[in-house]
Amino acid sequence: MFDRYYGSLGYSEMILDICETSRIYIASRRVKSWEGTHYIFNDSAFGGKPLPLGTLLMDFLLYDFNSYDGFADFVDKYGISGLGSLAKSLKNIKLDTSFNDEAKEKLLSTAWNESKEILNKAQRYFKRAVYYCLDLESGENLNILNSKQRFYLLNFLPDIKEELNSIIPEDEMTRYIDELKTVFFIDSADIGKIKLKDITEASPRDIKDAVELIKDFDFVAKKSYHSPNIISLLYIEFVELINNNTPVKKCGHCGHYFIPEHKIDTEFCNRIVKYINGVGRTCKEVGPKERYRSKKMKEPLNLLFDRKYKTLYARINSKGKKSITGKQFDYWRDMAREKLEIAISGTDNEKERFKKWLEESSKIEWFKNIEPEANNDGEH
């Protein structure tokens, strides 16, 4: 059984720790099940593992908050503490309360109805802010500036400022940010190797003993941000991305924003978009293939080939003078595909020659003059 916590959910806070190594940790209250009953307990997203800076913001821009299922999926992943001051019904929920299925559904449904409007506004706000400050492929010559220069424009140009204020007014955004609490601390970079209790249990007697105990371990500086609203944490992460001049792109497959992990010219993200035989496939895996297939299908020569293919396929063993055998069709198909590939990547003259060949090869006379073995009937 996990630990129970007491107090009110309205006073709990979502926590975002940002390390100097550009990694983040996220903790929040989550609704979890134990032996058929639901409880609210403290938990770290992704099992407390360090995440790349920008993970929370990029994920937030993905979810459909107009849908209850989209909201529930987000809460299941990132917890409910970030809604503490956005959904009034959560303020008086006791942390030691247990819920049955119906009560849990009512809790989340009510929170969704109370917060979906501002969550949708926040999503629109940060999509535009990312476009203006971080998107590598945004127009209006913005990509010749670095992210700090672009952020200055966001706060300086009246048109941009007015656009963002029309989504979330500046004074309202300030109120959300004012709910932030910030703590600066030093933590071990060797997760699992050294903890504060390891030092205290060793009871070093003086500075020399303490130095010997920790000299071989690395430490990192962290800023820990605590807030009852997720909007302020999104803003902090957004500003950190700007401070680090982090590039952001739109995935060439799913169309959502992502942060390239290694190469800046990466076109596809690592989000799972489909399952094949129970195995998740990412945009990076399926995107290039589907782009090639889509491009190929739009190629005029390919459309012309498809029409001839269907016409000739229908003539296999049909009645009448234009009937062809399966082997004749296979012979034509293989030759046509080979010529098609050459024509697609070839010159205009080669494209025209392919069109003429396609017309000639669809005539019954052409089939009478092909290889003798192809004129023998058989499986195609």
N, C-alpha and C positions, 0 to 999 in steps of 0.2 A: 504494500500500500504506500502511496506517495504521501509526503508531508501535507498536513492541512494548515491553512493560514486563516487568520482572523482579522476582522475589520470590515471595511466597506470597499466594494469594487470601485466606487467613485473616487476613492482616494489612492487607488493603486496607480502605478505609472509604468509605461512602456520604457524600456531602457535600450539605448543605442550607444555602444562603446566603439570609439574610433581610435585605432592604433596609428602610431607614426609609420607603420609598415603598410598603410592603406588597406588594412583589413578591419572588418567590423564584427561585433558580436551583438546579438539581439536577444532580449529577454522580455517576456510578457506573461500576464495571466492567461491561461488557456482552459477551456472546458474539456475535461478528460473523463473517460469512463473507467469504472472499477466495479466488477461483478454486477453489471447491469444498472448501476447508478452513476450519475454524472456529478462531478465536482469541479470547482474552480481552483486551480493551483498554479504555482509559479513555474515557468518553464523557459528554456532557451530554444529559440528557433534553430532548426537543423542540428539538434542535439548538442548545442553549445560550440559547434565547430566555427572556426573563423571563416568569414565570407569576404569576397572582394567588395571593396568600397563601391557603392552604387547599387548593390543587390536589392535593397529595400525599395528604392525609388523606381528602378527598372521594373520590378515585379508589380509595384502598385499601379503603374501605368497600363498593365496588362488586363486587369480584372474588370469584369462587367458588373458594376455596382448597381445597375438598373435591375439586375437579376438577383433574386434571393440566393440562388445557388452560387453565383459568382461571389457574393458577399460572404456566404458561409465557407466557401473554399479559402478565401483570403483569411478569415478569422481562424480557420483550422490551422493554417500555416503560420500566421503571425500573431495569433492571440487576440485578446479582447481589451487589453489595457489601453491601447491607443485610441479607444472610443470613449474613455472615461468621461471626458467633458464634451463629447459630441452627441451622446445619447443619454438623455435625462433619466431614462428608466434604469440605467446601470448604477446610478449614484448610491442607491440604497440597498443594492444587492449585497448580502453578507457573504464573505469569503468562506465561511464554514457551512454554507447552505448546500444541501444535496438536491439533485433534480432527477425526476423521472424523464422519460423521453418527451412527454407532452410539455412539461415545464421548460425543458431545455429548448424545444422548438419555439415556444412562446417567448423565451428570453431573447433568442437570436432574431426572431422575426420582428419583435418590437424594436430592438436595437437597430435593425436594418431600416425600418420605416423612419426612424428618427434621424439616422445619420446618412442615408443614401444621397440626399440632396447635396450636402456639403462635401461628401466623398467624391461625387461626380464633379463638383466645381473644382475641388483640389486636383483631380485628375486632369481636367482641361487646363487648369492654371499651369501645372508643372510640365505638361506636354508642350505648351507654348514657350515656357521658360527654357526648357531643354532645347527646343528648336532654335531660339534666339541665341543661346549661350554655348551650347555644347555640340549640336548636330553638325557633323563634318560635311554633310551634303546639303545644308540649308542654302537657300538662294540669297538674293539681294546682296551678294558680295561679302556676306558675313564670314565665310570660311577663310578669308585672308587675314582675319584678326584672331588673336588668341582668346581664350575663354574669359580672361579678366577684362580685356578691352570690350568684349561683347556684353559682359555683365554691366559694365559702365553704361553702355548704350541702353540697356534694358531699364536702367534707372534715370536715364537722361532724356531720351527721345520721347516727346509727348505722345506720339501715336502708339508706341509700344507700351508705355506706362498706362495709357488710357485703356488699352486692350486688356491688360492683366487686371487692372482695377475694376473693369466691368465684370470680371469673373469672380474675384475675391477682392473687395475693397482693401486699400492699404491699412486702414485702422483695424479692420477685422483680422488681417494677417498678423498685424503687430500684437493683437490680443493673444493669438495662438502662440506666437513666439515667446511672449512674456511668461507663459506657463512653464517654460523650460527651466530646469535646474542643471547646473554644470558642475562636474567634479573632475579634477585633474589628479591622476595617480600613476604610479609606476608599478608594472606587473611583470611577472616572469614570462619570457618568450618561450621558455622550455616547458610547455604545457604538459602536465603529468609527471614532470621530473622533480619539480620543487614547488612547495606551497608554503604559505606563511607558517602553518602549524609545524612543518618540518624544521623550521628554524627555531620556533619557540620550544618544541619538544627537545631539541638538541641542547637548549639552554646554554648558549655561548656565554662564557664568563666575562669576556672583555672584547674589545674591538678586534684584536688579533684573531681570536677564535671565530668571530663572526665573519671576518674577511676570508679566512680559510674555508668557511662553509659555503660561501656564495661566489667565490672568485671565478669559478669555471662556468657560471650560468649567465645567460644573456637576459637583459631586461628591456622592456619597451615602455615608452610613454603612452598613456591613454587618456582620452577625454571621454568621460561618461556623461551622456545626456539623458535626463529623466523627464518624462512629460506624460500627462494624462490625455494628450491628443497627438495623433500620428502626424498631423500636418506640420507641426513644428519640427519633428524629427526628419521628415522629408525635406524640409527647407534646409536644415543643417547639413544633411547629406548632399543636397544639391550644391550648397556653397563649398563644401569640401571638394567636390568634383571639379568645380571651377578653380579652386585654389591649386589643385593638382594638375590643371589643364588636361583633364581626362577626356579622351575622344569618345563620342557616342555616335552610333550609326543606326540606320533602320535596316532590319534583316531583309534580305532580298527574297525571302520566301514567305514568312509570316507577317512582315510589315511592321513589327514592333521594334521599339528601341532596344539596343543592347550595347554593351561595352566590349569591344574586341579584346580578347585575352592576351594575344601575342602579336600577330601581324595587324597593322592598322588597315591594311587593304582587305581584311576578312569580310566577306559579303553575307555570311549566314551565321545565325546564333546557335547556341547549344541547347535551346529549349526542345523538349520532346513534343512533337506535333502529331505523331501517329504511332500505333502499335502494330507490328507485323509478327504474327505467331507468338504474341505475348511479350515481344521485345520492343522496348521504346526506341523510336528513331527520331533523331534531332533534325532541325532545319539544315544543319551542316551536312547531314548524311543524305537527306532526300531532296534538298533544294536544288543542287546542280543538275541532278537527273531530271527533275520535273521542269526546270527552266529549259533544258535542252529539248525535252519532249514538246513543251509548249511552243518553243521557237520553231521547231521542226514542223509542227502541225500547221503553223501559220504561213509557212513557206508556200508560195503559189504553185511551184513545181510539185510539191508534195500533195497538195490538194488535187492537182491534175492527175497525178499518179493514182491517188485513192479512187477517183472516179473511174478510171480505166480498169483498175484492179477489180472493183465491184462488178463492172460490166462483163469482163471476161470470166470472172468466177461464176457468174450466173449462167454462162454458156457451157459449162462443163457437163458433158453427157446430155445436153439438152436435145430436143427434137429440132430438126431443121438443118439447113445448109451451113449455118454458122457455129454448129456444135464443135467443141474441142474436147480433148481428153485431159485427164488430170495431169498426166506427165507433160503434155504440151503447155498447160497453164503454169506448172512449176518451172519449166524451162524459161518461159516468158517472164515470170515473176522475179526469178533470180537475176536474169539479165537486166530487167528494168530497174531493180534496186541498185545494182552496181552502177548503171548509167546515171541514175538519179543522184547518188552521192557525189559523183564527179561533176554533174551539172550544177548542183547547189553551190559548190565551192568554186565553180569555174567562171569563165568569162561570159559575156552576153551572147557571143556566138555559140558557145557550148550549150547554153540554156536553150537557144533557138533550135539547135540540132537535136536536142533531147525531145523537145516538143514535137518536131516533125517525125522523129523515130517512133514516139509514142502513138502518133496517129497511124503511121504505116503498120506498126506491129499489132495493132488491134484489128486489122483486116484478116479475113480468113485465108487469103492468099499467102500472107506472111507465114502462117503456121504450116502450110504445105511445103514450104521451102526450108524449114529448120532441120536440125540434125535428125537422121532416121530413127535413132533410139527414142527421141522425144515424141515421135509420132505413134509409138506403141502405147496402147492403153495400159493403165495401171493406177496404183494408189498415188494421190498427190499430197 
